[in-house]
């Protein structure tokens, strides 16, 4: 187990940027005052260090989703995983990343003007993704779960096909646009390369963007390549039965 108490805030954040939300939760300045050891910082801020260490020890665990049989999951199981893992991650990570980008753009925009572009691009993505996951959770996903149930019971209404296929096509289009934005951010930042002289917030921000893109790729894969084809396959089979 890591001896966090004797490490500086900057060292901990550099080794694992998942520590940043913990530091922000307790208002521990890992950037400008990042040279302080965790024990010293907690003492200065009158924070119980054991609680902070406990939360730090919980982060960075092995990804429990590796090896999960996604291809064997039902529609309900896939949707549950997407919502609880990927949608939850998006809702919680986007405000944090946006806040860090705003700070970097404001403080280092003159020296690194491309980060201003990155801030604007991510702001656009944040607005789109917020609406996107709302449409999935409130409209598309309930329709998909209902459709699977109806198909299983042979309760099929041909008029309902468009009711499902149209929003799927729209979500796939939005997935493509979101991927294009993250691709632009990756190219602008030269693959999230940390420039010389970057402050801790700058470094963490680039790490967060890299992780966000990786999560987005997995998220879109589960929907485009597993969830949507599962329902589309049922629709195709039902069309043959009806017509």
Secondary structure as GFF3:
##gff-version 3
##sequence-region A 1 243
A	DSSP	three_ten_helix	4	6	.	.	.	ID=ss1
A	DSSP	alpha_helix	9	15	.	.	.	ID=ss2
A	DSSP	three_ten_helix	17	19	.	.	.	ID=ss3
A	DSSP	alpha_helix	20	25	.	.	.	ID=ss4
A	DSSP	alpha_helix	38	44	.	.	.	ID=ss5
A	DSSP	alpha_helix	49	58	.	.	.	ID=ss6
A	DSSP	three_ten_helix	70	72	.	.	.	ID=ss7
A	DSSP	alpha_helix	75	81	.	.	.	ID=ss8
A	DSSP	pi_helix	82	87	.	.	.	ID=ss9
A	DSSP	alpha_helix	88	108	.	.	.	ID=ss10
A	DSSP	alpha_helix	114	135	.	.	.	ID=ss11
A	DSSP	pi_helix	136	140	.	.	.	ID=ss12
A	DSSP	alpha_helix	141	152	.	.	.	ID=ss13
A	DSSP	three_ten_helix	158	160	.	.	.	ID=ss14
A	DSSP	alpha_helix	161	188	.	.	.	ID=ss15
A	DSSP	alpha_helix	200	221	.	.	.	ID=ss16
A	DSSP	pi_helix	222	227	.	.	.	ID=ss17
A	DSSP	alpha_helix	228	242	.	.	.	ID=ss18
###
